Amino acid sequence: MSSSLLAPRRLALSTLVLFLLASVATAAQPRLTGSIPRGIQRGTTQKVIFTGARIKDGRQLLFDIPGINVLSVTPVDNSKVEAELEVPADTPPGLYPVRLVTETDVSDMIMFAVGAMPNVDEVEPNSEFETPQVIEKNVTIEGKIATEDVDYFAVDLKKGDRLTAEVEGTRLRRGRGDPFFDPYVAILNSERFELAFSDDAPLLQQDSVCSITAPEDGRYIVMVRDSSFGGRNDPYRLHIGGYPRPIAVVPAGGAPGELIDATFIAIDGQQWTESIQLPSEPMESYPLVVTNEHGTSPSPNYVRVQPQGNVVEQEPNNSFKESTPGALPAAFCGILAEPGDNDYFSFEAKKDQTVSIRLFSRNVLRSELDGVINIYNAKGGRVGGNDDSGGPDSFLEYKIPADGVYHVRVSDHLGGGGPGYAYRVETRLAAAELTLTLPDRKRYEATMIAVPQGNRSAVMLNATRKGFGGAIDIEALNLPAGVTATPIQMPANRTTVPLLLTATADAPMDGRLVNLVGKVDGRDDVVSRFDQQHQIVGGRNNAVPFEYRSDRAAIAVTKKSPCTIAIVQPQVPVVRNGSMELTVTIDRGGYDADVAVRLLYNPPGIGSSGSIKIPKGSNEAKIPITANSSAAIGDWPVIAYAIISDGNGSYEIASEPITLTIEDKIFTFGFPKTSAELGADANVLVDVEIGRPFEGKCEVELVGIPAGVSCEKTKLEITNDTEQVVYSVKVDEKARVGQHKSLVARARIVSDKGVITQTQGTGSLQVDKPLPAPVAKPAAKKEAAPAKKPAAPKPAAAKPLSRLEQLRLMREEARAGN
């Protein structure tokens, strides 16, 4: 980000640790639920109705992938927005993530489809095999599945014709719930025999694809339903035609700008080769769409565009003695063509080098392979391996113990193999990596950022370091016009910081997909990327059948909020075992309703209330905070935010940060044991150790006094020289007998700068019953007086007995009397 976009002050966060509040409330976000139609044919311009909630002020569509031109966005009502979309003829078919920007916020994400074939609407009745909807070959059916619904479509084929049915169903939904729509698709002959079927094809995640070559002339039936015969008017797009449908590509990628010869492999194992020009910039996932004389695949195959050079397997390579050789860095590519297949590759490495080995199969490639990688030395001895590290694929870093040749084996977890078992293993020397993420503020909902004109918004930003240490400078590139990001440095020992964004009063309302990047001083080798998960569909046990990962954050300028908020800068610290109230003020600007306010985050060891409101008619509220005994000492930037409702949606606005200083405790209080009898007076002692001098007037209050015990003066003033305070208490005759562990000392220092409060416990007070009076001994029988002995010397004056010693003596006398 250019320096002109940076706010003038820099937050020095040398000791920053930030924890999100678990119970943070969020604004009423606009939501998208679908569209009518769910997709359109490329090379056309069409009006589409996007459906949802709280979208009557929708004004802009943000597509995560380029290829769709938005000509206009017009709200219809609070649940519909009409958009005119232009899809150029060269736009790749597939699913395009889209979000709606309203005047107050940014919606969640849904998928919108682009197809290569014309749309045809499903027409009921078509729920019986005997009465299918007759269609032409090479069309996309837009339909719905009701409860226990089955839809049938008939197409006439000649012997040898290819027919493929691919369905988009799960991927067109949005939300969480179980059951969710899980499509099942099959191709049947006229005698109702299933020639091919599919449920949960890895290429399409939870969706399905199947294919046949017509064995004879005749009518063939394509059936689609929910796999468990469910359905709730779930939409689907069913692509029926003779188009090519590869399920694997080898090699599965290449270097930026490279022209590769790619072998495409169909469901039935048929193969063909095409030259593919890869983009000039690295890409985590690049779509390849195949076109031939029979049509265009309705969705892409995905490959990697990364700098490692391709090393394609050369059979036989089923043992370490037959390894396909390569040199680091390398991308080992191949396919496990049959069950039980293993592929070996080799490379040379030096002692103490750390080699990074990452397998891509289910991830990105959407391969059928459940991959396992193992490493062997030159003699064939296994020295390392991994299965499913951090996801469905495998990853490991191995430190080379000695110079020599090493082998990588790729296998399937269950020994599977077939035309869809493609893989890519990226192998290189371990490098520094930095991943930035926006944590969800609402569970399962990706965070979007709306910045009101003339106001501020704040979110948390997380960082994951790999292979490096040091402070990270955060930058936001290509922000909307008029928006600046306060420069923030994430300290070397921290993993999260607040991101504060400010919009000028005249900033145009506009949404952008913004690159958030991190840089490390003196480390040009650190590769930074942003990664945000969007759980498009969620199921039972928090399973995520379909997700999308975005490499940019959605940030929009929204209309002016009536209010602004601020935190009053405290002039005194909060101390460990202490508490404080932070004052939040509001400039209402005519807004007259309750306003919920809370802190964006709590510094470590700090707790704050998450249920504070500035009540209607008031301009401020107090947020109580507490510091535990291990609160992190230092200066912490603290931000408050508020939720302002406009009757339909909401604004989230943030304050400028203030600095909260956390210091060690000032006092250490001790509680000598104290006991008293019912109906008696006693003194409660509190020892005072002062860790450092304080300024101002200080009172120590005795709190937690048990019921039945009274203290006339619970607050006693102390100075920096005080070592002990004494509280006079009186025990009522009806007080509960026993040990009361509830005494607490609370110090309160008052100066012209403010109030410092520290609390410490616990002391105990023992309440006893009065001991019974001693019983007199009976008179002894009179005997003759013995001879008088010389008088003993007079003993020295006895030392006064303590209260405890007196009680013991009384107890002994009572026992002797018995």
URPE-V586381 format. One record per residue. N is the residue number from 1. RES is the residue in one letter. D_LAST is the distance of its C-alpha to the last C-alpha in Angstrom with 1 decimal. Layout:
# URPE-V586381
n = {N,N}
res = {RES,RES}
d_last = {D_LAST,D_LAST}
This chain:
# URPE-V586381
n = {1,2,3,4,5,6,7,8,9,10,11,12,13,14,15,16,17,18,19,20,21,22,23,24,25,26,27,28,29,30,31,32,33,34,35,36,37,38,39,40,41,42,43,44,45,46,47,48,49,50,51,52,53,54,55,56,57,58,59,60,61,62,63,64,65,66,67,68,69,70,71,72,73,74,75,76,77,78,79,80,81,82,83,84,85,86,87,88,89,90,91,92,93,94,95,96,97,98,99,100,101,102,103,104,105,106,107,108,109,110,111,112,113,114,115,116,117,118,119,120,121,122,123,124,125,126,127,128,129,130,131,132,133,134,135,136,137,138,139,140,141,142,143,144,145,146,147,148,149,150,151,152,153,154,155,156,157,158,159,160,161,162,163,164,165,166,167,168,169,170,171,172,173,174,175,176,177,178,179,180,181,182,183,184,185,186,187,188,189,190,191,192,193,194,195,196,197,198,199,200,201,202,203,204,205,206,207,208,209,210,211,212,213,214,215,216,217,218,219,220,221,222,223,224,225,226,227,228,229,230,231,232,233,234,235,236,237,238,239,240,241,242,243,244,245,246,247,248,249,250,251,252,253,254,255,256,257,258,259,260,261,262,263,264,265,266,267,268,269,270,271,272,273,274,275,276,277,278,279,280,281,282,283,284,285,286,287,288,289,290,291,292,293,294,295,296,297,298,299,300,301,302,303,304,305,306,307,308,309,310,311,312,313,314,315,316,317,318,319,320,321,322,323,324,325,326,327,328,329,330,331,332,333,334,335,336,337,338,339,340,341,342,343,344,345,346,347,348,349,350,351,352,353,354,355,356,357,358,359,360,361,362,363,364,365,366,367,368,369,370,371,372,373,374,375,376,377,378,379,380,381,382,383,384,385,386,387,388,389,390,391,392,393,394,395,396,397,398,399,400,401,402,403,404,405,406,407,408,409,410,411,412,413,414,415,416,417,418,419,420,421,422,423,424,425,426,427,428,429,430,431,432,433,434,435,436,437,438,439,440,441,442,443,444,445,446,447,448,449,450,451,452,453,454,455,456,457,458,459,460,461,462,463,464,465,466,467,468,469,470,471,472,473,474,475,476,477,478,479,480,481,482,483,484,485,486,487,488,489,490,491,492,493,494,495,496,497,498,499,500,501,502,503,504,505,506,507,508,509,510,511,512,513,514,515,516,517,518,519,520,521,522,523,524,525,526,527,528,529,530,531,532,533,534,535,536,537,538,539,540,541,542,543,544,545,546,547,548,549,550,551,552,553,554,555,556,557,558,559,560,561,562,563,564,565,566,567,568,569,570,571,572,573,574,575,576,577,578,579,580,581,582,583,584,585,586,587,588,589,590,591,592,593,594,595,596,597,598,599,600,601,602,603,604,605,606,607,608,609,610,611,612,613,614,615,616,617,618,619,620,621,622,623,624,625,626,627,628,629,630,631,632,633,634,635,636,637,638,639,640,641,642,643,644,645,646,647,648,649,650,651,652,653,654,655,656,657,658,659,660,661,662,663,664,665,666,667,668,669,670,671,672,673,674,675,676,677,678,679,680,681,682,683,684,685,686,687,688,689,690,691,692,693,694,695,696,697,698,699,700,701,702,703,704,705,706,707,708,709,710,711,712,713,714,715,716,717,718,719,720,721,722,723,724,725,726,727,728,729,730,731,732,733,734,735,736,737,738,739,740,741,742,743,744,745,746,747,748,749,750,751,752,753,754,755,756,757,758,759,760,761,762,763,764,765,766,767,768,769,770,771,772,773,774,775,776,777,778,779,780,781,782,783,784,785,786,787,788,789,790,791,792,793,794,795,796,797,798,799,800,801,802,803,804,805,806,807,808,809,810,811,812,813,814,815,816,817,818}
res = {M,S,S,S,L,L,A,P,R,R,L,A,L,S,T,L,V,L,F,L,L,A,S,V,A,T,A,A,Q,P,R,L,T,G,S,I,P,R,G,I,Q,R,G,T,T,Q,K,V,I,F,T,G,A,R,I,K,D,G,R,Q,L,L,F,D,I,P,G,I,N,V,L,S,V,T,P,V,D,N,S,K,V,E,A,E,L,E,V,P,A,D,T,P,P,G,L,Y,P,V,R,L,V,T,E,T,D,V,S,D,M,I,M,F,A,V,G,A,M,P,N,V,D,E,V,E,P,N,S,E,F,E,T,P,Q,V,I,E,K,N,V,T,I,E,G,K,I,A,T,E,D,V,D,Y,F,A,V,D,L,K,K,G,D,R,L,T,A,E,V,E,G,T,R,L,R,R,G,R,G,D,P,F,F,D,P,Y,V,A,I,L,N,S,E,R,F,E,L,A,F,S,D,D,A,P,L,L,Q,Q,D,S,V,C,S,I,T,A,P,E,D,G,R,Y,I,V,M,V,R,D,S,S,F,G,G,R,N,D,P,Y,R,L,H,I,G,G,Y,P,R,P,I,A,V,V,P,A,G,G,A,P,G,E,L,I,D,A,T,F,I,A,I,D,G,Q,Q,W,T,E,S,I,Q,L,P,S,E,P,M,E,S,Y,P,L,V,V,T,N,E,H,G,T,S,P,S,P,N,Y,V,R,V,Q,P,Q,G,N,V,V,E,Q,E,P,N,N,S,F,K,E,S,T,P,G,A,L,P,A,A,F,C,G,I,L,A,E,P,G,D,N,D,Y,F,S,F,E,A,K,K,D,Q,T,V,S,I,R,L,F,S,R,N,V,L,R,S,E,L,D,G,V,I,N,I,Y,N,A,K,G,G,R,V,G,G,N,D,D,S,G,G,P,D,S,F,L,E,Y,K,I,P,A,D,G,V,Y,H,V,R,V,S,D,H,L,G,G,G,G,P,G,Y,A,Y,R,V,E,T,R,L,A,A,A,E,L,T,L,T,L,P,D,R,K,R,Y,E,A,T,M,I,A,V,P,Q,G,N,R,S,A,V,M,L,N,A,T,R,K,G,F,G,G,A,I,D,I,E,A,L,N,L,P,A,G,V,T,A,T,P,I,Q,M,P,A,N,R,T,T,V,P,L,L,L,T,A,T,A,D,A,P,M,D,G,R,L,V,N,L,V,G,K,V,D,G,R,D,D,V,V,S,R,F,D,Q,Q,H,Q,I,V,G,G,R,N,N,A,V,P,F,E,Y,R,S,D,R,A,A,I,A,V,T,K,K,S,P,C,T,I,A,I,V,Q,P,Q,V,P,V,V,R,N,G,S,M,E,L,T,V,T,I,D,R,G,G,Y,D,A,D,V,A,V,R,L,L,Y,N,P,P,G,I,G,S,S,G,S,I,K,I,P,K,G,S,N,E,A,K,I,P,I,T,A,N,S,S,A,A,I,G,D,W,P,V,I,A,Y,A,I,I,S,D,G,N,G,S,Y,E,I,A,S,E,P,I,T,L,T,I,E,D,K,I,F,T,F,G,F,P,K,T,S,A,E,L,G,A,D,A,N,V,L,V,D,V,E,I,G,R,P,F,E,G,K,C,E,V,E,L,V,G,I,P,A,G,V,S,C,E,K,T,K,L,E,I,T,N,D,T,E,Q,V,V,Y,S,V,K,V,D,E,K,A,R,V,G,Q,H,K,S,L,V,A,R,A,R,I,V,S,D,K,G,V,I,T,Q,T,Q,G,T,G,S,L,Q,V,D,K,P,L,P,A,P,V,A,K,P,A,A,K,K,E,A,A,P,A,K,K,P,A,A,P,K,P,A,A,A,K,P,L,S,R,L,E,Q,L,R,L,M,R,E,E,A,R,A,G,N}
d_last = {91.8,94.1,92.7,94.2,91.8,88.7,86.6,86.7,83.2,81.4,77.8,76.3,73.6,72.7,69.1,69.6,67.5,67.9,66.1,67.5,65.2,64.4,64.8,67.9,70.0,73.7,76.8,78.6,81.0,84.5,84.8,87.8,87.8,91.4,95.0,98.1,99.8,97.2,100.0,103.7,106.6,107.5,110.8,110.1,108.9,106.7,104.4,100.9,98.2,94.7,91.9,88.4,86.1,86.1,89.4,91.7,92.0,92.9,95.4,95.6,95.2,93.9,95.0,93.2,96.3,99.8,102.5,102.2,103.8,102.2,105.0,103.0,99.7,99.7,96.7,97.3,94.0,90.3,90.5,93.9,95.9,99.5,100.6,104.1,103.9,106.6,106.3,109.0,110.7,109.4,105.7,103.9,102.6,98.9,95.8,95.4,92.0,92.3,90.1,90.9,90.6,90.1,90.1,86.3,85.3,86.2,85.7,84.4,86.9,89.0,91.9,95.5,98.1,101.6,103.9,107.3,108.4,109.1,106.3,106.8,104.5,103.0,104.6,103.0,103.5,103.1,100.0,101.9,103.6,106.7,107.0,106.3,107.3,110.5,110.6,112.8,111.7,110.2,108.2,104.6,103.1,100.7,98.6,95.3,93.2,91.6,89.0,90.2,93.5,96.1,99.1,102.3,105.3,108.6,110.9,114.1,114.7,117.4,116.8,115.4,114.1,110.7,108.1,104.7,102.0,99.4,96.8,94.8,91.9,88.4,89.6,90.9,87.6,85.0,81.3,78.3,77.7,77.8,80.2,82.8,86.5,87.3,91.0,92.7,96.4,98.9,102.7,104.1,107.6,109.4,107.9,104.4,103.6,101.4,103.4,100.7,97.4,94.7,91.1,89.3,92.0,90.5,93.4,92.5,88.7,87.7,91.3,94.0,97.5,99.8,103.5,106.3,109.9,111.8,112.9,115.7,117.2,115.3,112.6,109.1,105.9,103.1,99.8,96.8,93.5,89.8,88.5,86.0,88.4,86.4,87.9,87.5,91.0,90.5,93.5,95.3,98.4,100.2,102.9,105.5,108.4,110.1,108.7,107.4,103.7,102.6,98.9,99.0,100.7,101.3,100.9,98.2,99.1,100.6,100.9,101.6,105.4,106.1,108.6,107.1,108.6,106.0,106.0,104.8,103.5,103.6,101.4,103.9,104.2,107.5,107.9,110.0,110.1,110.6,110.7,107.9,107.8,104.3,103.3,103.5,99.8,96.8,95.2,92.0,93.7,97.4,99.0,102.1,104.1,106.9,110.2,113.1,116.0,113.6,111.4,108.3,104.8,102.6,99.8,99.7,98.5,96.4,96.8,95.5,97.5,96.0,97.6,97.0,100.3,100.6,100.6,101.6,100.8,103.6,103.4,102.6,99.4,97.0,95.6,94.8,98.1,100.0,98.2,100.2,100.2,99.3,98.4,95.5,95.3,96.3,95.9,96.1,97.4,98.2,97.4,95.8,98.7,97.4,94.2,92.8,94.8,93.3,95.0,94.7,95.6,95.6,95.4,95.2,92.4,91.3,88.1,85.3,87.0,84.8,86.7,85.9,86.8,86.6,87.8,89.3,89.8,87.8,87.2,90.4,92.8,91.2,92.1,91.0,89.6,85.9,86.4,84.7,85.7,85.3,86.5,88.0,89.2,92.7,91.9,90.5,86.8,84.6,82.8,81.5,81.6,80.2,80.1,79.4,77.9,77.1,79.3,81.7,83.6,82.7,82.4,81.4,81.9,82.5,82.7,85.6,84.5,88.1,91.7,93.4,94.2,91.6,91.9,90.5,90.3,90.2,89.2,87.8,84.2,85.4,88.6,90.7,94.1,97.0,99.3,96.4,94.3,95.5,93.5,93.7,91.6,91.6,91.1,91.0,89.2,85.9,86.4,84.3,83.6,82.1,81.3,80.6,79.1,78.1,74.7,74.7,73.2,73.1,72.1,75.1,77.5,79.5,79.3,82.4,82.9,84.4,85.0,86.0,88.9,87.7,84.2,81.9,80.3,77.8,76.6,74.8,76.8,75.4,76.9,76.6,77.8,79.1,80.3,80.0,77.6,78.2,78.3,80.4,82.7,83.0,86.3,87.6,91.3,93.8,91.6,93.1,95.2,93.2,89.9,88.3,85.3,83.0,83.2,79.9,79.0,76.4,74.5,74.5,70.9,71.0,72.5,72.8,74.2,75.2,78.9,79.9,83.3,85.2,88.3,90.7,91.5,94.9,94.0,96.0,93.9,94.3,92.3,92.6,91.2,89.9,89.5,86.1,86.3,84.3,85.7,84.2,85.6,87.7,87.3,90.4,89.6,86.7,87.9,86.3,86.3,84.7,83.4,82.1,81.2,82.3,80.7,83.7,82.2,78.6,77.4,74.3,71.5,73.0,76.1,79.1,82.3,84.5,84.0,86.2,85.6,87.1,88.1,88.2,86.0,87.3,87.3,89.0,89.7,88.9,89.7,88.2,84.7,84.2,81.0,79.9,76.4,74.9,71.6,70.8,70.4,66.9,67.0,63.5,62.0,59.3,56.6,54.4,51.4,53.5,55.4,58.6,61.0,64.6,67.1,69.9,72.8,75.7,79.3,79.8,83.6,83.6,81.2,78.7,76.0,72.6,72.8,70.3,69.7,67.7,67.9,70.3,67.7,64.4,64.3,61.8,58.2,59.3,58.5,60.4,60.6,63.4,63.5,64.6,67.6,69.7,69.8,73.1,74.1,72.1,73.4,70.3,66.9,64.0,63.1,59.4,59.0,56.0,55.9,53.3,52.0,55.0,57.8,61.1,61.9,65.4,68.0,68.5,71.3,69.9,72.1,71.3,73.4,73.9,75.4,78.0,79.3,82.9,82.5,83.9,82.7,80.6,80.9,78.5,78.7,76.9,76.1,77.2,74.5,72.2,70.3,66.5,64.9,61.7,59.8,56.6,53.4,53.2,49.4,46.5,43.2,39.8,36.4,33.5,30.1,28.9,25.6,24.8,22.5,23.8,25.7,25.8,28.8,29.3,32.2,33.8,35.7,38.9,40.6,44.3,46.8,50.4,52.8,55.9,56.9,57.3,59.8,59.0,56.0,52.8,49.7,46.6,45.0,41.4,41.7,39.5,36.8,34.5,34.6,32.5,32.8,35.6,37.6,40.1,42.2,42.3,45.5,45.7,48.8,49.0,51.7,52.8,50.6,47.4,44.6,41.6,41.2,38.1,37.5,35.3,33.5,31.5,29.0,29.3,26.3,27.9,28.5,27.7,24.5,25.3,27.8,31.3,34.0,36.8,37.5,41.1,43.2,46.8,49.3,52.5,55.3,58.0,61.4,65.0,65.4,62.7,59.0,57.1,53.8,51.2,47.9,45.1,41.6,39.0,35.9,32.4,30.0,26.3,24.9,21.1,19.0,17.5,13.8,11.7,11.6,8.8,7.3,9.3,8.7,11.1,14.6,15.7,19.1,22.1,24.1,27.4,27.4,28.3,31.4,31.3,31.3,33.3,31.5,30.4,32.2,30.7,29.1,30.7,29.4,26.6,27.7,26.3,23.5,24.6,22.9,21.6,20.2,18.6,16.8,15.6,14.4,12.5,10.9,10.0,8.7,6.4,5.2,5.4,3.8,0.0}
